Amino acid sequence: MIKLIMMVKRRDTLSYEEFDYYWRRHHAIVVSSVKKTLGIIRYVQNVPLEDKKLGDAMRNSRNAPFFDFDGMAEIWWESQGKMIEIRDLADAKKAIRLLLDDENQFIDHTQSLIWYSTERIII
């Protein structure tokens, strides 16, 4: 299993409500429309809690820095090899372009973080 994790920052032209609506009601449909083409097996949107006290308390107890992301996305594939193999196909390249074009409508990529991971399940 391989995951793409993206800490998402919205474009500064959008309120959080506009960003969240677009992400949930439009972009999720775009991702769903290309999941088979890209071999995506799971897509998750993580949104921040409205009540910031819990996060503030956890951060303060560890002297951790404050960050201000608007959400976190996870996209899962069966394996790294399968993901790479699929990405080279013509239809997949079109699907990736479609996703990127749509992301550019609501995400500030210069302020977002992107990385790949594998899970190490402990419990």
C-alpha positions in Angstrom: 0.0 0.0 0.0 1.2 3.5 -0.9 -0.4 6.8 0.0 0.0 10.3 -1.3 -0.6 12.7 1.6 -1.2 16.4 0.9 -1.5 19.1 3.6 -3.7 21.5 1.7 -3.7 25.3 1.9 -6.5 27.1 0.1 -6.0 29.9 -2.4 -6.0 33.3 -0.7 -8.9 34.4 -2.9 -11.2 31.9 -1.2 -12.8 31.9 2.2 -12.5 28.6 4.1 -16.2 27.9 3.5 -15.8 28.4 -0.3 -12.7 26.2 -0.3 -14.3 23.5 1.7 -17.5 23.5 -0.4 -15.5 23.3 -3.6 -13.2 20.5 -2.2 -16.1 18.5 -0.9 -18.7 19.1 -3.6 -16.7 19.4 -6.7 -13.1 18.1 -6.4 -14.2 14.9 -4.7 -16.4 14.1 -7.8 -13.5 14.8 -10.1 -11.3 12.4 -8.1 -14.0 9.8 -8.1 -14.4 10.1 -11.9 -10.7 9.2 -12.5 -10.2 6.6 -9.7 -10.3 3.6 -12.0 -8.1 5.2 -14.6 -5.5 6.0 -11.9 -5.9 2.9 -9.9 -6.9 4.8 -6.8 -8.4 2.5 -4.1 -9.2 5.1 -1.5 -9.5 8.9 -1.3 -10.0 10.6 2.1 -10.4 14.3 2.9 -9.4 15.2 6.5 -10.8 18.6 7.7 -9.7 20.6 10.8 -11.9 20.6 13.9 -13.8 23.9 14.3 -12.8 24.0 18.0 -9.1 24.8 18.0 -8.6 24.3 21.8 -7.8 20.6 21.5 -5.1 21.1 18.9 -3.7 24.1 20.7 -3.4 22.1 24.0 -1.7 19.2 22.3 0.7 21.6 20.4 1.5 23.5 23.6 2.2 20.4 25.6 4.9 19.5 23.1 6.1 22.9 22.3 5.2 22.1 18.6 5.0 24.9 16.0 1.6 26.2 14.9 0.6 25.4 11.3 -2.4 26.6 9.4 -3.5 24.1 6.8 -7.1 23.9 5.6 -7.2 20.2 5.2 -5.3 17.0 4.5 -6.0 14.7 1.6 -5.0 11.0 1.3 -5.0 9.0 -1.9 -4.2 5.3 -1.7 -2.9 2.8 -4.3 -2.3 -0.9 -4.1 1.5 -0.6 -4.5 4.1 1.9 -5.6 4.9 -0.3 -8.7 1.3 -0.4 -9.8 0.9 3.4 -9.3 4.0 4.1 -11.3 3.0 1.7 -14.1 -0.5 3.3 -14.4 0.9 6.9 -14.4 2.7 6.2 -17.7 -0.5 5.3 -19.6 -2.0 8.0 -21.9 -5.4 8.0 -20.2 -3.8 8.4 -16.8 -1.7 11.3 -18.0 -5.0 13.0 -19.0 -6.6 12.2 -15.7 -3.6 13.6 -13.8 -3.8 16.8 -15.8 -7.6 17.0 -15.1 -6.9 16.7 -11.3 -4.1 19.3 -11.4 -6.2 21.8 -13.4 -9.1 21.3 -10.9 -6.7 21.6 -7.8 -5.5 24.9 -9.2 -9.0 26.3 -8.8 -8.9 26.1 -5.0 -5.4 25.0 -3.7 -2.3 27.1 -3.2 0.3 24.5 -4.1 3.1 26.9 -3.1 1.9 26.7 0.5 0.8 23.0 0.5 2.9 20.0 1.5 2.9 16.7 -0.5 4.6 13.4 0.3 4.3 9.7 -0.3 4.2 7.2 2.6 3.5 3.6 3.5 1.7 2.7 6.7 3.3 1.0 9.6 0.4 -0.4 11.5 1.2 -0.9 15.2 -2.1 -1.5 16.8 
